[in-house]
């Protein structure tokens, strides 16, 4: 997939525009970008785009991409994006008052593996909570 596919998400388009303009999109903006973009672009392209951030060099970009991949991070939820946005100056979500905005799961067609990973994680969470309740 290409950058054009990412632009189907207004939030990702906003982040790409910020990067294209050399803006500092903030720690959580870069993290959000990497967590989503890694499912659509190869690691070199994600790192290259991140280096357009005036406060982020190639070493930092490659390190972030490697960290996101090695930990298997899936794209963040809208709620998490809004929480993160409150911790930095650059607005990750350009329209935070719109409850339908910045939900990449609605805006983009995610690869099948992403949805399967999330479902598996939720099942594990449920099993752990059930086991904990049974011990009480």
Rosetta blueprint (number, residue, H / E / L):
1 X L
2 X L
3 X H
4 X H
5 X H
6 X H
7 X L
8 X L
9 X L
10 X H
11 X H
12 X H
13 X H
14 X H
15 X H
16 X H
17 X H
18 X H
19 X H
20 X H
21 X L
22 X L
23 X L
24 X L
25 X L
26 X H
27 X H
28 X H
29 X H
30 X H
31 X H
32 X H
33 X H
34 X H
35 X H
36 X H
37 X H
38 X L
39 X L
40 X L
41 X L
42 X L
43 X H
44 X H
45 X H
46 X H
47 X H
48 X H
49 X H
50 X H
51 X L
52 X L
53 X L
54 X L
55 X L
56 X L
57 X L
58 X H
59 X H
60 X H
61 X H
62 X H
63 X H
64 X H
65 X H
66 X H
67 X H
68 X H
69 X H
70 X H
71 X L
72 X L
73 X L
74 X L
75 X L
76 X L
77 X L
78 X H
79 X H
80 X H
81 X H
82 X H
83 X H
84 X H
85 X H
86 X L
87 X L
88 X L
89 X L
90 X L
91 X L
92 X L
93 X L
94 X L
95 X L
96 X L
97 X L
98 X L
99 X L
100 X L
101 X L
102 X L
103 X L
104 X H
105 X H
106 X H
107 X H
108 X L
109 X L
110 X L
111 X L
112 X H
113 X H
114 X H
115 X H
116 X H
117 X H
118 X H
119 X H
120 X H
121 X H
122 X H
123 X H
124 X H
125 X H
126 X H
127 X H
128 X H
129 X H
130 X H
131 X H
132 X H
133 X H
134 X H
135 X H
136 X L
